[in-house]
């Protein structure tokens, strides 16, 4: 997990309905990058729960 992942988590903690496009604009990365990072983080979290 890097700084961008941490920022994404903080943004989503404040408002879990924040669109990926808005997050991407806030962080200066592509919407696809945000989508991929969130997917990866969710998969890691699911693996920790099992």
C-alpha positions as CSV (number, residue, x, y, z in Angstrom):
1,X,0.0,0.0,0.0
2,X,1.5,3.3,-1.1
3,X,0.6,7.0,-0.4
4,X,-2.0,7.1,-3.3
5,X,-3.8,4.0,-1.8
6,X,-3.9,5.7,1.6
7,X,-5.3,8.9,0.1
8,X,-8.0,6.9,-1.8
9,X,-9.0,5.2,1.5
10,X,-9.2,8.5,3.3
11,X,-11.4,10.0,0.6
12,X,-13.7,7.0,0.6
13,X,-13.8,7.1,4.4
14,X,-15.1,10.6,4.3
15,X,-17.7,9.8,1.6
16,X,-17.9,6.3,0.3
17,X,-20.0,7.4,-2.6
18,X,-17.3,9.7,-4.1
19,X,-17.1,8.9,-7.9
20,X,-13.8,7.3,-9.1
21,X,-13.5,10.2,-11.6
22,X,-13.6,12.8,-8.8
23,X,-11.0,10.8,-6.8
24,X,-8.8,10.6,-9.9
25,X,-9.0,14.4,-10.5
26,X,-8.2,15.0,-6.8
27,X,-5.1,12.8,-7.0
28,X,-4.0,13.6,-10.5
29,X,-4.3,10.0,-11.8
30,X,-6.6,8.3,-14.3
31,X,-10.0,7.0,-13.4
32,X,-8.9,3.5,-14.4
33,X,-6.0,3.7,-12.0
34,X,-8.4,4.5,-9.2
35,X,-10.7,1.7,-10.2
36,X,-7.9,-0.8,-10.3
37,X,-6.4,0.3,-6.9
38,X,-9.8,0.2,-5.2
39,X,-10.4,-3.3,-6.7
40,X,-7.0,-4.5,-5.5
41,X,-7.5,-3.0,-2.0
42,X,-10.9,-4.7,-1.7
43,X,-9.5,-8.0,-2.7
44,X,-6.7,-7.7,-0.2
45,X,-9.3,-6.8,2.5
46,X,-11.5,-9.8,1.6
47,X,-8.4,-12.1,1.9
48,X,-7.7,-10.7,5.4
49,X,-11.2,-11.5,6.5
50,X,-11.0,-15.2,5.5
